[in-house]
Amino acid sequence: MGFFDKLKEGLTKTRQGFVEKVSGVLTFNKSIDEDLFEELEETLIQADVGVNTSLKLVGALRARVKERKLKEASQLKDVLKEEIGRILNGDNQTLQMEKGKINVIMVVGVNGAGKTTTIGKLAYRLKKEHLKVLIAAGDTFRAAAIDQLVVWGERVGVEVIRHQEGSDPGAVAFDACKAVSSRREDVLIVDTAGRLQNKTNLMEELRKVGKIIRRELPDANLEVLLVLDATTGQNAISQARIFGEVVDVTGICLTKLDGTAKGGVIIGIKDELKIPVKLIGIGEGLEDLKDFAAEDFVNALFMGQEE
């Protein structure tokens, strides 16, 4: 199955929970009036697009109706597709690996969002691109997180720098920075803890790890990749805000898109946070971590909805 077909299949639940409901509102022979806009607004909010972004989209639709002198509700579907594309496009939407430099990807996010799996798939992908990769098991608070990374490392043929459970994450980051520098590796992927219930300590650890990376590898190209679980809907935006207060998030990886009806959250994330979605997870396979392409996403989302 090609990537677009896989994306289209993966977005089935979101299509049913979002686009098909929107299409139900924008039916033929329905006139464009205030009741329609209110119904559409409510539908977008229920589809996890978010209140602010839903208001923005409906506001844009109102403006297009006046500009284009549209009369029938069914004409708004293509306009909505355009406006969603407008929100999702722009910015640098791919992970930037610079040749001739050490590239560090600091992976942050709450436990359960899919960080470990994302790191494993990312290491596999970068290795396939003929880059030399090292992983640092920086979530030292959970033995399971370290063990899972070691398994992934063995699976994809990448070494994992690790310490014992309960050790200092900063020390792991320090050792990993020294190792990637002395061995002239291309990429260092650093896992971090994600225990939001202990928010203050967690955020201090993240700050410290980030500071160590910048101190030990001052010339490195640093990406801070926030992993969010699409199935959590609006909670994903709340998580992004919390992590954004502490680290300079440069990109988002949205996981589990294939298992949720809440994929519309990707629109709210991009609109409200202004952080580019760089990667999406649409399956369990090694190849199922893909670059996010706004045009492909919108086309796959609206597939089969054209009049």
KOLTI-616973 format. One record per residue: residue in three letters; z, x, y of N, C-alpha, C, O in turn. Coordinates in steps of 0.1 Angstrom, whole numbers, plus 2048, in hexadecimal, padded with zeros to 3 digits. Example, Ala and Ser with C-alpha at 12.3 -4.5 7.8 and 13.67 -1.06 7.14 Angstrom:
residues 2
ALA84E8847C784E87B7D384E8847DF85588E7DFSER8478807EA8478897F584F88180085088680B
This chain:
residues 307
MET8008087F480080080080080980C80881280EGLY7F78068167F680E82280280B82B809801829PHE80481383581081183E81080484581A7FD846PHE80480084A8047F38528077E784980E7DE84DASP8027E883C8057DD8338147DD82F81A7D282ELYS8197E982E8277EA82B8307E583683A7DE834LEU82C7E88438337E384E8327D484F83C7CD852LYS8267CF84D8247C084D82C7B98438327AF846GLU82D7BF8378357B982C8447BA83084C7B182EGLY8487C68368567C883985B7BF8448677BC845LEU8527BB84D8567B28588557A385485679B85DTHR8537A084885279284485D78984885B77F84ELYS86A78E84687678684A87778585987A77A85ETHR87378F86087478E86F86978587386B77D87DARG85D78686D85277D87185676E86F853766878GLN85D76B86486275E86186D75986B86D74E86FGLY87676386E88176087687E76088588675B88DPHE87376688987076889786376289B8627588A2VAL85876889684B76389B84775589684274D89EGLU84B75288A84774488584F73A88D84A72F88FLYS85C73D89186473389985E7328A785D7278ACVAL85A73E8AC85373D8B98467358B984372D8C2SER83F7378AE8327308AC8357218AB82D7198B0GLY84071D8A584470F8A48467098B28446FD8B4VAL84B7118BB84E70C8C984070B8D083E7028D7LEU8387158CE82B7168D582070F8CD8167168CATHR8217038CB8176FC8C380C6F68CC80E6F48D8PHE8016F38C57F66EC8CC7FA6DF8D28046D88CDASN7F36DB8DC7F56CE8E38026CD8EA8066C28EELYS80A6D88EB8166D78F28146DD8FF80E6E8901SER8186D690A8166DB9178206E591B82B6E6915ILE81C6EE9258266F892982E6F29348296EE93FASP83B6F19328446EB93C8526F293A8546FB932GLU85B6EE9428696F59428706F39358766FD931ASP86E6E892E8746E692186F6F09178776F590FLEU8626F391885C6FD90F86270B911866711907PHE86370F91E86871C92187771D91C87B727916GLU87F71291D88D71391988E71390A89671B904GLU88570C90388570C8F488171A8EF88671F8E6LEU8777208F687272D8F287D7388F487F7418ECGLU8847378FF88F74090389A73F8F889F74A8F3GLU89D7338F48A87318EA8A37378DC8AB73D8D5THR8977358D989173A8CD89174A8CC8957508C2LEU88E7508D788E75F8D889C7648D789E76E8D0ILE8A675D8DD8B47628DC8B87618CE8BF76A8C9GLN8B57568C78B97548B98B375E8B08B87618A5ALA8A77638B48A076D8AC8A577B8AF89E7858ABASP8B077D8B68B778A8B88AF7938C28B179F8C2VAL8A778D8CA8A07958D48AA7988DF8A97A38E6GLY8B57908E18BF7938EB8BD78A8F78B27868FAVAL8C87878FE8C777D9098BF7839148B677C919ASN8C278F9198BB7959258AC7969228A479392BTHR8A979B91689B79E91389379191188878F915SER89A78790C89477990A89177391888676E91ALEU89A77492189876F92F88C77793588477193CLYS88C78493388178C93987378893386A78693BLEU873786926866782920861774925856772928VAL86B76B92686775D92A86375E93985A75793DGLY86A76694186676894F85876D950850769959ALA85477794784777C94883D772944832772949LEU84076993A83775F936835755941829750943ARG83F75194883D74895483374E95E82B747963ALA83575B96082C76296A81D76196581475F96DARG81B76495880E7649528077569527FB755954VAL81074C95080B73E95180573B95E7FA73595FLYS80C73F96980673D9767FA7459797F074097EGLU7FA7529757EF75B9787E27569717D8756976ARG7E47529647D874F95C7D674095B7CC73B954LYS7DE7389627DC72A9627DC7249547D371C951LEU7E572894C7E672393E7EC71593E7F4712946LYS7E770D9347EB6FF9337F26FB9267FB6F3926GLU7EE70291B7F36FE90E7FC7089097FA71490AALA80770490281170C8FD80B7178F38107228F3SER8027138EB7FC71C8E17F67288E77F57338E1GLN7F27278F47EC7338FB7F673E8FE7F3749901LEU80373A8FD80E74490181074E8F68177588F8LYS80C74B8E980F7548DE8097628E181076C8DFASP7FC7628E57F676F8E77FD7768F37FE7838F4VAL80176E8FD80877490981577A90581978590ALEU81C7738FC8297788F78277858F082F78F8F1LYS81D7868E881A7928E081779D8EA81C7A98E7GLU80F79B8F480C7A58FE8197AA90581B7B6906GLU8227A190882E7A59108387AD90783F7B690BILE8397A98FA8417B18F183B7BF8EF8437C88EFGLY82E7C08EE8277CD8ED82A7D58FA82C7E18F9ARG82A7CE90582D7D591283B7DC91283D7E7916ILE8457D490C8537D990C8547E590285A7EF905LEU84D7E48F784F7EE8EC8477FA8EE84A8058E9ASN83C7FA8F68348058F983A80E90384480B90AGLY83581A90583A82490F84482D90984982B8FEASP84783791185084290D84B84A9018418468FBASN8528558FF84E85D8F38548578E78608578E5GLN84C8528DE85184A8D28508528C585184C8BBTHR84F85F8C68508678B985A8728BB85C8778C6LEU8608768AF8698818AF86188E8B38568908AEGLN8668958BD85F8A18C28648AE8BB86F8B28BDMET85B8B48B285E8C08AC8568CB8B384A8CB8B2GLU85D8D48B98568DF8C18548EB8B985D8F18B3LYS8478F08B88448FC8B184A9088B884B9098C4GLY84F9128B085491E8B686391D8BB8689268C1LYS8699118B987690E8BD87E9098B18789038A8ILE88B90A8B28949038A88958F58AD8988F28B9ASN8938EC8A48948DD8A88A08D88A18A28D9895VAL8A98D28A98B58CC8A38B58BD8A58B28B88B0ILE8B78B689A8B88A789A8C68A38978CB8A488CMET8CE89F8A18DB89B89F8DB88C89C8D68848A5VAL8DF8888908DE87A88C8EB87388E8F5877888VAL8EB8688968F88618998F68528958EB84D894GLY90184B89390083D89090D839888914841883VAL90F82C88791B82787F91882987090D82986BASN92482A86992282B85A91C81E85591F813859GLY91382084C90C8148468FF81184C8F7808847ALA8FB8188578EF81585E8E381B8578D7817859GLY8E682584E8DB82B8478D883984B8CD83F84ALYS8E28408518E184E8568DD85784B8D485F84CTHR8E58578408E28608358D485F82F8CD86982DTHR8D085382C8C38508278B88558318AE85B82DTHR8BA85283E8B18568488B08658488A586B84AILE8BB86C8488BB87B8488B388083C8AB88983DGLY8B587B8308AE87F82489F87D825897886822LYS89B87182A88D86E82B88687783687B87B835LEU88E87984188988184C88789084787D89684BALA89189584088F8A383A8838A483187B8AD832TYR88189982987589982086889982885F8A1825ARG86889183385C89083B85989D84284E8A2843LEU8638A38488618B085085D8BB8468558C384ALYS8638BB83A85F8C58318508C482D8498CD82BLYS84C8B782B83E8B58288348BA8338298BD831GLU83A8BA8408328C084B8338CF84C8308D5856HIS8388D58418398E483F8438EA8498428F584ELEU84E8E284D8588E88558648EB84C8678E5842LYS86B8F68508778FA8498838F384E8868F485AVAL88A8EC8458948E284A8A28E68438A38EA838LEU8AC8E484B8BA8E58478C28D984B8C08D3856ILE8CB8D48438D48C98468E28CD8478E78D583FALA8E98C88518F88CA8538FF8BD8508FD8B3856ALA9088BE8469108B284291C8B184B9278B4848GLY91A8AB8579248AB86292E89F86193789E869ASP92B89585893488A85693F88E84C93E88A840THR94889785095289D84795D89384496689683CPHE95D88884A96887E84896687683B970870836ARG95A87683695786F82995187881F94687D821ALA95887A81495388280994587D80493C884801ALA94486F8049388697FF92C86D80892186F803ALA92E86E81592387281E91E88081B91288281BILE92888981892489781591C89780891289D806ASP9228907FE91C8907F090E88A7F190588F7EAGLN90C87F7F88FF8787F98F58827FF8E98827FBLEU8F988980A8F08928108EC89D8078E08A2806VAL8F58A27FF8F28AD7F58E88A87EB8DE8AF7E7VAL8EA89B7E68E08957DD8D28947E38C88987DDTRP8D28907F08C588F7F78BF89D7F88B389E7F6GLY8C78A67FC8C28B47FE8BC8B97F18B18BF7F1GLU8C28B77E68BD8BB7D98B08B47D68A68B97D0ARG8B08A77D98A489F7D68988A37DE88C8A37D9VAL89A8A77EB88E8AB7F388C8BA7F58838BF7FCGLY8958C27EF8948D07EF8988D67FC8928DF801VAL8A38D18028A88D680F8B78DA80D8BF8D2808GLU8BB8E68128C98EA8118D28E281B8CE8DE826VAL8DE8DF8168E88D881E8F48E18218FA8E6818ILE8F68E382E9028EB83290E8E183290D8D7839ARG9198E482A9248DB82A9318E28299328EE824HIS93C8DB82D9498E082B9518D582394A8CB81EGLN95D8D78209658CD8199688C18219678C182DGLU96A8B681A96E8A982197A8AC82A9848B2826GLY97A8A68369858A783F9858B484898D8B5850SER97B8BC84597A8C884E9748C585B96F8B985EASP9738CF86496F8CC8729608CB8739598D486FPRO95B8C087794C8BE8799468C988293B8CD880GLY94D8CD88C9488D78959468E488E93C8EB891ALA94E8E788494D8F487C9408F38749398FD872VAL93D8E786E9318E58669258E786F91B8EE86CALA9258E187B91A8E38859188F188990D8F688APHE9248F888B92390688F91C90F884913916887ASP92190D87791B91486C90C91186A90491A868ALA90990486C8FB90086A8F29068758E790B873CYS8F79078828EF90D88D8ED91C88A8E292188CLYS8F79238858F69318828EC9338778E393C877ALA8EC92A86D8E392B8618D59298658CC930861VAL8D291E86D8C491B8718BE92687A8B2928879SER8C792C8818C293788A8BF9438838B5949885SER8C894887A8C69548738BB9538688B495D866ARG8B99478638AE9468598A194285F897941858ARG8A194086C89593C87388F92F86D88392E86BGLU89792686B89391886688D91187288F91487EASP88590786F87E8FF87A8878F387F8878F088BVAL88E8ED8768958E08798A38E08738A58E4867LEU8AD8DC87B8BA8DA8768BE8CB8798BD8C6884ILE8C18C486E8C58B686F8D48B586D8D98B9863VAL8DB8B08778EA8B08778EF8A18758EC89987EASP8F589F86A8FC89286890989287090F89C872THR90D88687491A88487B92187887691B87086FALA92E87787993686C87593386087D92D860888GLY93685487793384787E93D83D87C93A831879ARG94A84187E95583787C959830889962835890LEU95282688D95482089A96281A89C9678188A7GLN96981789097681189198081B89798B81889BASN97C82889798483389D97C8398A897A8458A8LYS9788308B196E8348BB9718408C39688498C5THR97D8418C898184D8D197F85A8CA9798638CFASN98585B8BE9848688B797586B8B39718768B4LEU96E8608AF9608628AB9588688B79508718B5MET95A8628C29528668CE9558748D294C87C8D7GLU9628788D19668858D495F88F8CA95B89A8CEGLU95F88B8BE9588948B49498968B79448A18B6LEU94388B8BA93488B8BE9328948CA92989C8CAARG93A8938D493989B8E093A8AA8DC9338B38E0LYS9448AD8D39478BB8CF93B8C18C89378CC8CAVAL9368B98BE92B8BD8B691F8C08BF9188CA8BDGLY91C8B78C89118B98D19128C58DA9098CD8DCLYS91F8C88DE9218D38E791F8E08DF91A8EA8E4ILE9238E18D29228EC8CA9138EF8C790F8FB8C8ILE90B8E58C48FD8E78C28F68ED8CF8EF8F68CEARG8FA8E78DA8F38EC8E78F88FA8EA8F09028F0ARG9048FD8E690A90B8E99039158E08FF9208E4GLU9039128D38FE91C8C98EE91D8C98E99278C5LEU8E89128CC8D99128CC8D490D8DA8CE9028DAPRO8D69148E48D39108F28C490D8F48C19058FDASP8BC9148EC8AD9128EF8A79088E589B9078E5ALA8AF9028DD8AA8F98D38A58EC8D98A98E88E4ASN89B8E68D28978D98D68A08CF8CF8A08CE8C3LEU8A88C78D78B28BE8D18AE8B08D38AB8AB8DEGLU8AE8A98C78AC89B8C78B98948C28BF8998B8VAL8BD88A8C98C98828C48C38758BF8BF86C8C7LEU8C38738B28BD8678AC8C885E8A88D186189FLEU8C88528AD8D28478AA8CC83E8A08C18388A2VAL8D383D8948CE8358898D582788B8E182688BLEU8CD81D88C8D280F88D8CD8078818C180887DASP8D57FE87C8D27F58718CC7E88778D37E087EALA8C07E58758B97D987A8C07CC8768BF7C287DTHR8C67CC86A8CC7C08658D97BC86E8DD7B086CTHR8DE7C58768EA7C187E8E67BA88B8EE7B6892GLY8D97B988E8D57B189A8DA7B78A78D97C38A9GLN8E07AE8AF8E57B28BC8F07BC8BB8F37C38C5ASN8F77BD8B09017C88AF8FB7D68B09027DF8B4ALA8EF7D78AC8E87E48AD8E77E88BC8E87F48BFILE8E57DF8C58E47E28D38F27E68D88F37F08E0SER8FC7E08D490A7E38D790D7F28D39137FA8DAGLN9097F58C690C8028C190480D8C990A8178CCALA8F88098CD8F08138D48F68168E28F68218E6ARG8FC80C8E890380E8F590F8178F39118208FBILE9178158E992381D8E691F82C8E49258358EAPHE91582E8DC91183C8D990B8428E590C84E8E8GLY90383A8ED8FD83F8F990784390490384B90DGLU91383F90391D84390D92285190A927858913VAL91F8568FE9258638FA91A86E8F891C8798FCVAL90F86A8F29048748F08F786F8F68F58638F7ASP8EF8788FA8E28759008D88718F58D187A8F1VAL8D88648F18CF8608E68C18618EB8BD85B8F5THR8B98688E38AB86A8E78A18618DF89685F8E3GLY8A685B8D589E8528CD8A684A8C38B184E8BFILE8A083F8BE8A68378B589E8368A88928368A8CYS8A583689D89F8338908A582588B8B1824889LEU89C81B88A8A180E88689E80C87789380C873THR8A980B86F8A880A8618A87FC85C8AC7F3863LYS8A47FA84F8A67ED84889E7E284E8A27D684DLEU8937E685588A7DB85B8847D28508817C7853ASP8837D784487D7CF83A8867C58348827BD82CGLY8937C683789D7BD8318A37B383A8AE7AD837THR89D7B18468A47A985089A79F85788E7A2858ALA8A079485C89978B86589B78E87389778787CLYS8A37998768A879C8838A07A88898A57AE893GLY8947AA88488C7B588A8887B48988847BD89FGLY88A7A889E8877A58AC8907AD8B588E7AF8C1VAL89B7B28AF8A57BA8B789E7C78BC8A37CC8C6ILE8947CC8B688D7D88BB8887D68C98877DF8D1ILE8847C98CC87F7C68DA88B7C88E48897CE8EFGLY8967C28E18A27C38E98A77D18EB8AB7D58F6ILE8A77D98E08AB7E78E08A37EE8EA8A87F58F3LYS8967ED8E988D7F58F288E7F090088E7F890AASP88F7E390288F7DE91089C7E191789C7E5923GLU8A87DF9108B57E09178B97EE9188C07F2922LEU8B67F690E8BC80490D8B280F9128B681A916LYS8A580B91389B81591889B82290F89782C914ILE89F82090389E82C8F98938298F089281E8EAPRO88A8338EE87F8308E588382F8D688B8378D2VAL87D8258D087F8248C187482E8BB86882C8BDLYS8798388B48708438B086C8418A186284589DLEU87683C89987483B88B87882D88688282788BILE87282887B87681C87587781E86686F825860GLY88181786088281785187D80A84C8827FF84FILE87380A84386E7FE83E86D7FE82E8647F7828GLY87780482887780481A88080F81488681781CGLU88281080788B8198018848277FD88B8307FAGLY8778277FD8708337F987083E80287383D80ELEU86E84B7FD86E85780686485681186785B81CGLU85984F80F84F84E81985184282384984082CASP85C83B82285E82F82986583083786A82783CLEU86683D83B86B84084985F84385185984D84FLYS85C83B85B84F83C86285183D87185B839876ASP84784487884784388684583588B83E82D885PHE84D83189584B82489B83F8248A483E82C8ADALA83681B8A182A8198A982A80A8AE8298018A7ALA82C8098BC82E7FB8C18227F28BE8247E78BAGLU8167F78BF80A7EE8BD80A7E98AE8077DE8ACASP80D7F28A580D7EF8978187E58948167DB88DPHE8237E789A82F7DE89882C7D089D82E7C6896VAL8267CF8A98237C28AF8197BB8A781A7AF8A4ASN80E7C28A38037BC89B8087B788D8057AD888ALA8117BF8878177BB87A8207AF87B8207A7873LEU8277AF8868317A488982979788A82D78D885PHE81E79789281778B89580C78888B80477F88DMET80A79088180078F87780078187180A77C86CGLY7F477A8717F376D86B7F77628757F6756871GLN7FA7668817FE75C88B7F37598957F575189EGLU7E87608937DD75E89D7D775189B7D674C890GLU7D374B8A67CD73D8A57BE73F8A27B77358A1
